[in-house]
Amino acid sequence: MRLDRFLSETSPLTRSLAKRALKNGEVTLNGEPIKQSATQIDTENDEVKLNGERLALVGLRYVMMHKPVDVECTARRGLYPRVIDIIDLPKVERLQPVGRLDVDTTGLLLLTNDGQWSHRVTSPRHRCAKVYVAELAEPMEGETAQWAVEQVAQGILLDGEETPTQPATLRFVTPQQAELTITEGRYHQVKRMFVALGNHVNALHRRSIGDVVLPDDLAPGEWRELTAEEIASF
Ligand code: URA
């Protein structure tokens, strides 16, 4: 593993701060000062110290949570408890939500300390499908519902944006409950798409991400580690 990546995964430093720490002579490799961030290290046997403190990998972790309402996906403490406050794992603060859900959105949330995996899930290039169920303020039926389905399939220009949303799939379960499948993760995307369609989302729930589906027996606030198959599915 590259030394700068090792530093960013084993200390609070970001990759760029790790490079700076290396330049400033704060890092030693097997007792010798080292400055080259591209140096490959053996993570099992090499001894890396930052300001005299030995660093070690925590191991990669992958978790799914049924996010309840009134819990935030942020790292900083705020008005509401954070998702990492309700997960009982060592070094939980290293887990990052893989894409965020709004504080009032429920459903499937993935968390990991594996930045590359997280990127594979969230990068729009990978077109990973996310399925949301929206409870709508106004019923949409007949021609209006058909029009909405077509708009979503073509792509919608959201307020303040210059490029339309990627083609997506809208299905009405009932006139006031719709299932929307999108492959991007723009800011408040689902709620803004329904605003663009002249409606309003009263409640939003994420059912799945790619092939990973929120299990029926995982109650709001509960979490579990992903299976090897789920991890490999991205
Ligand atoms: N889209 C939204 O509007 N909110 C979410 O929480 C997720 C997707």
Residues whose N, C-alpha, C, O or C-beta is under 5 A from the ligand:
A	BS01	URA	R100 L101 D102 T105 H188 Q189 V190 K191 R192
